[in-house]
């Protein structure tokens, strides 16, 4: 005997339940862009208020990685930190200050944070740490990053007015503050058995995990209105989302294998990378406005 057919009401109930479980998709208007000739994207990171996107490019011939800045008109500028073998660019504020880090060419075991503005680079090293990562900077010049607190522990920090404040989730093996808003809200992730998203404000942690994130959640950006972007992970893929007023919305590019979010500016413009095939060999960058 076969199973009884579902009534139309039951079918509708299942469809609605499935939609709720998978999460609501945001309505997004995308603008995509390709890496410059001879390069592929390593990472597409944050976006400043004027629409400049920053990240990392990989030279297809030498495989050397350099940072990049892409202007709103589509002009790329590559940047390699002095005496570096690899350079990452992660965040940028509305005044054109860029935050990143690089691998020391003479001492490959060492990573150094840096700020870059108007062509002038300032190295940022957490005191006595072997490695320093710098991820973002806000309009007030406050920056966030991470440092190696020991051989097995990585902690985060806030650098404001020349003073370091440690940001470390209790009991976590690693804490990564990835974004800071002009209002001083900090988002990122901390590692336990998986990555967990967090908001840190006024010394208090709030965990923010996507309900469908079996393999972890990482928050990548926050603007002054408190709108957060991040990624949930499933095996070897990540899926971008928007988080506002307690609600998650998926950021989905039609036809893509998956999409990642790198940052969000004060105008609500989101930046990130679109993976067009399962092998992750075909990618484009994007900016998008989502509701």
KAKABEL-V30930 format. One record per residue. N is the residue number from 1. PSI is psi in degrees with one decimal (* if undefined). Layout:
n = (N | N)
psi = (PSI | PSI)
This chain:
n = (1 | 2 | 3 | 4 | 5 | 6 | 7 | 8 | 9 | 10 | 11 | 12 | 13 | 14 | 15 | 16 | 17 | 18 | 19 | 20 | 21 | 22 | 23 | 24 | 25 | 26 | 27 | 28 | 29 | 30 | 31 | 32 | 33 | 34 | 35 | 36 | 37 | 38 | 39 | 40 | 41 | 42 | 43 | 44 | 45 | 46 | 47 | 48 | 49 | 50 | 51 | 52 | 53 | 54 | 55 | 56 | 57 | 58 | 59 | 60 | 61 | 62 | 63 | 64 | 65 | 66 | 67 | 68 | 69 | 70 | 71 | 72 | 73 | 74 | 75 | 76 | 77 | 78 | 79 | 80 | 81 | 82 | 83 | 84 | 85 | 86 | 87 | 88 | 89 | 90 | 91 | 92 | 93 | 94 | 95 | 96 | 97 | 98 | 99 | 100 | 101 | 102 | 103 | 104 | 105 | 106 | 107 | 108 | 109 | 110 | 111 | 112 | 113 | 114 | 115 | 116 | 117 | 118 | 119 | 120 | 121 | 122 | 123 | 124 | 125 | 126 | 127 | 128 | 129 | 130 | 131 | 132 | 133 | 134 | 135 | 136 | 137 | 138 | 139 | 140 | 141 | 142 | 143 | 144 | 145 | 146 | 147 | 148 | 149 | 150 | 151 | 152 | 153 | 154 | 155 | 156 | 157 | 158 | 159 | 160 | 161 | 162 | 163 | 164 | 165 | 166 | 167 | 168 | 169 | 170 | 171 | 172 | 173 | 174 | 175 | 176 | 177 | 178 | 179 | 180 | 181 | 182 | 183 | 184 | 185 | 186 | 187 | 188 | 189 | 190 | 191 | 192 | 193 | 194 | 195 | 196 | 197 | 198 | 199 | 200 | 201 | 202 | 203 | 204 | 205 | 206 | 207 | 208 | 209 | 210 | 211 | 212 | 213 | 214 | 215 | 216 | 217 | 218 | 219 | 220 | 221 | 222 | 223 | 224 | 225 | 226 | 227 | 228 | 229 | 230 | 231 | 232 | 233 | 234 | 235 | 236 | 237 | 238 | 239 | 240 | 241 | 242 | 243 | 244 | 245 | 246 | 247 | 248 | 249 | 250 | 251 | 252 | 253 | 254 | 255 | 256 | 257 | 258 | 259 | 260 | 261 | 262 | 263 | 264 | 265 | 266 | 267 | 268 | 269 | 270 | 271 | 272 | 273 | 274 | 275 | 276 | 277 | 278 | 279 | 280 | 281 | 282 | 283 | 284 | 285 | 286 | 287 | 288 | 289 | 290 | 291)
psi = (131.6 | 165.5 | 145.1 | 146.9 | 144.1 | 142.9 | 161.1 | -33.4 | -39.9 | -40.0 | -44.8 | -40.5 | -43.0 | -40.6 | -45.4 | -40.9 | -42.4 | -40.6 | -41.7 | -43.0 | -38.3 | -19.9 | 153.9 | 140.2 | 136.3 | 151.5 | 111.6 | 142.9 | 113.4 | 145.1 | 119.8 | 158.5 | 148.5 | 158.7 | 152.1 | 159.1 | 132.5 | -3.2 | 159.4 | 160.4 | 133.1 | -54.0 | 139.0 | 114.8 | -129.7 | 174.7 | 133.5 | 173.7 | -23.8 | -0.5 | 5.0 | 128.5 | 141.0 | 160.8 | -148.8 | 138.3 | 148.2 | 124.3 | 123.2 | -24.6 | -49.3 | -17.6 | 12.4 | 139.7 | 135.2 | 158.8 | 161.4 | 156.3 | 128.5 | 119.1 | 162.8 | -24.9 | -2.5 | 10.5 | 126.7 | 140.5 | 122.0 | 151.1 | 126.4 | 122.6 | 144.5 | 138.5 | 34.3 | 152.5 | -27.5 | 138.5 | 133.4 | 137.8 | 128.7 | -43.9 | 162.1 | 138.4 | 179.9 | -13.3 | 4.1 | 15.0 | 130.8 | 142.4 | 136.6 | -167.1 | 163.6 | 156.6 | 130.7 | 122.9 | -34.5 | -25.5 | 83.1 | -14.1 | -8.6 | 134.9 | 140.6 | 135.4 | 159.9 | 155.8 | 139.1 | 122.9 | 130.3 | 38.3 | -3.4 | 123.8 | 135.8 | 122.9 | 138.4 | 111.2 | 122.9 | 134.8 | 123.7 | 10.9 | 143.5 | -33.8 | 140.9 | 131.3 | 134.4 | 127.2 | -33.4 | 160.7 | 139.4 | -177.5 | -25.5 | -3.1 | 5.5 | 132.2 | 153.6 | 151.5 | -164.0 | 161.6 | 155.8 | 107.3 | -22.7 | -173.4 | -23.3 | -2.4 | 130.5 | 129.3 | 160.7 | 170.2 | 157.1 | 129.5 | 109.7 | 128.4 | 38.0 | 2.1 | 133.8 | 133.4 | 123.6 | 137.0 | 107.1 | 116.7 | 131.9 | 125.2 | -2.1 | 145.9 | -29.5 | 143.7 | 126.8 | 98.5 | 111.8 | -25.0 | 146.7 | 132.8 | 168.2 | -18.2 | -1.4 | 4.6 | 137.3 | 133.1 | 158.1 | -147.1 | 154.6 | 149.2 | 124.3 | -114.7 | -25.1 | 175.0 | 138.1 | 135.4 | 148.8 | 152.9 | 130.6 | 121.3 | 131.6 | 37.0 | 5.2 | 132.2 | 138.8 | 120.1 | 132.7 | 102.5 | 133.2 | 136.1 | -22.7 | 18.3 | 81.1 | -35.2 | 13.4 | 165.3 | 137.1 | 121.6 | 135.5 | -18.5 | 156.1 | 139.9 | 179.3 | -16.6 | -3.6 | 10.0 | 130.9 | 142.7 | 154.4 | -168.3 | 138.8 | 149.6 | 141.8 | 106.3 | -118.2 | 17.4 | 157.3 | 152.8 | 124.1 | 151.4 | 161.3 | 136.3 | 119.3 | 132.1 | 40.4 | 6.2 | 132.5 | 138.1 | 131.6 | 139.4 | 107.7 | 123.8 | 123.6 | 128.0 | -6.6 | 154.9 | -43.0 | 166.1 | 138.5 | 147.6 | 132.0 | -29.2 | 176.9 | 139.1 | -178.6 | -12.3 | 3.2 | 7.5 | 127.7 | 141.8 | 157.6 | -161.5 | 140.2 | 127.5 | 112.7 | -19.7 | 165.1 | -28.4 | -6.7 | 28.9 | -13.1 | 109.3 | 154.1 | 154.8 | 167.0 | 157.8 | 148.8 | 148.2 | 130.7 | 145.5 | *)
